[in-house]
């Protein structure tokens, strides 16, 4: 439920309220997504930017929500199945 609520609030609500300019909405959503998740890594920045791009491209939040759920599952599976890969991916997460 975490990725769904996060996408609904950040990408669905805050992106439309704060970023009326289309040029700043995608990078602004990435920065806002990183700040509100208290993680300034490149992974959260990229997740926010890709989800904003998907929301702008399709006009719906459903692809952005599915993308966030997929990234969350991939993170959990990577940490559970391959803990040694975590040292390599620590800069992205």
Backbone bond lengths (Angstrom), bond angles and torsions (degrees), N, CA, C in turn:
res aa  C-N    CA-C-N  psi(-1)  N-CA   C-N-CA  omega(-1)  CA-C   N-CA-C  phi
1 X - - - 1.445 - - 1.525 112.17 -
2 X 1.319 116.43 -21.75 1.459 119.80 -178.75 1.520 114.25 -60.28
3 X 1.349 118.15 -50.76 1.468 118.01 179.19 1.524 113.66 -63.61
4 X 1.321 116.72 -33.84 1.468 119.98 -179.17 1.532 110.24 -67.26
5 X 1.320 116.54 -47.48 1.465 120.22 -179.77 1.521 110.70 -65.74
6 X 1.317 116.49 -39.94 1.464 120.68 179.93 1.531 110.85 -63.55
7 X 1.320 117.12 -43.62 1.461 120.15 179.41 1.526 111.63 -67.87
8 X 1.327 116.47 -40.17 1.464 118.79 178.95 1.521 111.71 -62.89
9 X 1.326 116.23 -41.55 1.455 119.43 -177.50 1.518 112.19 -76.32
10 X 1.335 117.14 -51.64 1.465 119.72 -173.54 1.526 111.51 -76.00
11 X 1.340 116.20 -56.04 1.461 118.89 -175.19 1.525 111.61 -77.63
12 X 1.314 116.69 -39.15 1.456 119.09 -176.53 1.509 114.31 -77.68
13 X 1.313 116.91 -42.09 1.466 119.38 -174.40 1.525 112.81 -99.73
14 X 1.327 116.81 -56.88 1.468 119.29 -173.38 1.525 113.24 -68.19
15 X 1.334 117.38 -34.44 1.462 118.74 -179.55 1.527 110.69 -64.79
16 X 1.323 117.40 -37.72 1.461 119.62 -179.71 1.519 112.20 -75.44
17 X 1.324 117.12 -31.23 1.465 120.31 -177.70 1.525 111.38 -80.31
18 X 1.322 117.18 -46.72 1.467 121.05 -172.82 1.524 112.35 -82.87
19 X 1.325 117.06 -46.69 1.464 120.70 -172.39 1.520 110.76 -102.42
20 X 1.316 116.03 86.38 1.470 120.35 175.94 1.530 111.03 -77.80
21 X 1.335 116.72 -27.01 1.455 121.67 178.44 1.525 108.51 -77.91
22 X 1.321 116.95 126.12 1.459 120.77 -176.66 1.526 112.92 -70.05
23 X 1.309 117.90 -24.45 1.463 120.55 -178.79 1.525 112.00 -71.99
24 X 1.307 118.05 -31.08 1.463 121.33 -177.86 1.522 113.25 -99.63
25 X 1.313 119.15 -1.33 1.459 119.66 -173.65 1.524 112.41 -71.50
26 X 1.309 118.85 -39.74 1.468 119.92 -176.88 1.525 111.84 -73.34
27 X 1.339 121.20 -52.56 1.474 118.15 176.58 1.529 112.67 -67.06
28 X 1.311 117.43 -32.82 1.460 120.13 178.21 1.520 111.84 -65.89
29 X 1.325 117.01 -38.45 1.457 120.37 177.41 1.528 110.69 -67.42
30 X 1.317 118.28 -35.48 1.464 120.83 176.76 1.521 112.00 -64.24
31 X 1.311 115.97 -43.49 1.474 120.14 179.09 1.524 110.04 -67.77
32 X 1.315 116.99 -42.92 1.460 121.07 178.78 1.526 111.43 -64.17
33 X 1.329 117.11 -39.14 1.462 121.78 178.01 1.521 110.77 -63.40
34 X 1.328 117.60 -41.45 1.464 121.53 178.13 1.520 111.72 -65.69
35 X 1.306 116.86 -43.28 1.468 120.61 -177.73 1.528 111.26 -67.37
36 X 1.322 117.36 -44.09 1.459 119.92 -177.25 1.523 112.95 -72.89
37 X 1.326 117.97 -19.70 1.466 120.98 174.74 1.524 111.87 -92.90
38 X 1.326 117.52 2.43 1.469 124.00 179.60 1.524 112.31 55.43
39 X 1.333 116.50 38.39 1.450 121.72 178.68 1.522 107.34 -144.89
40 X 1.313 116.31 110.93 1.456 120.50 -177.54 1.523 112.80 -92.96
41 X 1.330 117.51 28.89 1.458 121.80 179.06 1.518 112.00 -78.70
42 X 1.298 115.74 165.42 1.457 121.17 -179.52 1.526 111.73 -69.41
43 X 1.329 117.60 -25.78 1.456 120.82 179.83 1.513 112.31 -65.55
44 X 1.323 117.09 -45.93 1.463 120.45 179.40 1.519 111.26 -71.77
45 X 1.306 117.31 -34.12 1.460 120.25 175.96 1.526 109.94 -63.73
46 X 1.317 116.13 -45.84 1.463 120.76 177.91 1.513 112.82 -64.78
47 X 1.326 116.25 -39.97 1.467 120.36 178.30 1.526 111.01 -62.03
48 X 1.315 116.50 -42.86 1.462 119.96 178.16 1.519 112.74 -66.04
49 X 1.322 116.60 -39.54 1.458 119.66 -179.48 1.528 111.67 -71.06
50 X 1.329 117.15 -41.37 1.465 119.82 179.31 1.518 110.84 -67.40
51 X 1.331 117.08 -40.78 1.466 118.90 179.40 1.530 111.14 -66.45
52 X 1.324 117.82 -36.53 1.471 120.06 175.78 1.524 110.84 -66.85
53 X 1.313 116.93 -39.37 1.459 120.48 176.87 1.519 112.39 -63.92
54 X 1.341 116.20 -40.95 1.466 119.77 176.96 1.517 111.35 -65.48
55 X 1.317 116.67 -39.85 1.466 119.90 179.10 1.524 111.37 -66.34
56 X 1.326 117.42 -39.91 1.475 120.56 178.59 1.527 111.41 -70.41
57 X 1.341 116.69 -39.14 1.457 120.67 -176.29 1.522 111.88 -69.20
58 X 1.337 116.41 -45.01 1.456 119.78 -175.97 1.515 113.80 -92.13
59 X 1.324 117.81 -22.24 1.448 120.88 -177.10 1.523 113.04 79.53
60 X 1.337 116.82 10.87 1.462 121.86 -179.24 1.521 109.39 -137.19
61 X 1.324 116.74 155.26 1.465 121.03 178.38 1.520 113.25 -88.57
62 X 1.316 118.42 -9.77 1.466 121.65 -175.48 1.533 112.23 -60.50
63 X 1.347 121.15 -47.16 1.471 119.17 177.61 1.528 112.84 -63.64
64 X 1.320 117.52 -36.34 1.465 120.76 178.65 1.524 110.69 -66.78
65 X 1.323 117.22 -38.46 1.464 120.86 178.23 1.514 110.49 -67.04
66 X 1.337 118.07 -44.67 1.464 120.31 178.17 1.522 111.87 -64.10
67 X 1.327 117.45 -36.45 1.460 120.67 177.18 1.520 110.90 -64.90
68 X 1.330 117.60 -42.27 1.466 121.03 178.99 1.523 111.53 -66.31
69 X 1.333 117.44 -39.04 1.462 120.44 176.61 1.516 110.58 -64.49
70 X 1.330 117.37 -41.60 1.460 121.10 177.82 1.519 112.57 -63.28
71 X 1.314 117.09 -41.27 1.469 120.32 177.88 1.522 111.28 -66.78
72 X 1.321 117.04 -37.84 1.465 120.70 178.52 1.523 111.27 -66.67
73 X 1.328 117.07 -41.66 1.464 120.43 176.78 1.529 111.82 -66.56
74 X 1.314 117.12 -39.61 1.465 120.12 178.38 1.525 111.08 -64.14
75 X 1.324 116.88 -38.60 1.465 120.41 177.33 1.521 111.03 -64.17
76 X 1.336 116.90 -45.43 1.464 120.55 -179.58 1.529 111.38 -65.08
77 X 1.330 116.93 -41.39 1.459 119.55 179.76 1.522 112.10 -68.95
78 X 1.323 117.15 -36.58 1.457 120.32 177.65 1.517 111.12 -66.10
79 X 1.319 117.40 -43.56 1.461 120.49 -179.97 1.521 111.97 -68.59
80 X 1.338 117.91 -31.96 1.461 120.83 -178.72 1.525 112.10 -83.91
81 X 1.322 117.49 -38.82 1.461 120.71 -173.51 1.521 113.96 -90.47
82 X 1.313 116.93 -39.19 1.456 121.39 -175.82 1.528 110.24 -126.70
83 X 1.317 118.93 75.10 1.471 119.39 -176.05 1.526 113.42 -67.04
84 X 1.326 118.59 -22.39 1.460 119.67 178.93 1.526 112.58 -74.86
85 X 1.307 116.54 -22.71 1.465 120.12 177.35 1.527 109.92 -71.43
86 X 1.318 116.45 -19.91 1.461 121.14 -178.84 1.518 111.60 -59.73
87 X 1.323 117.59 -36.39 1.464 119.46 179.12 1.521 111.40 -66.20
88 X 1.313 118.22 -29.68 1.451 121.18 177.79 1.522 110.35 -77.30
89 X 1.323 116.75 -39.70 1.457 121.74 -175.01 1.518 114.21 -90.72
90 X 1.340 117.79 6.82 1.464 119.90 -174.58 1.519 112.72 -62.49
91 X 1.315 118.06 -26.03 1.461 120.32 -179.35 1.529 111.90 -80.92
92 X 1.326 118.55 -15.86 1.454 121.52 -179.03 1.528 112.75 -94.95
93 X 1.311 117.58 -24.30 1.475 120.61 -174.38 1.496 110.58 -93.97
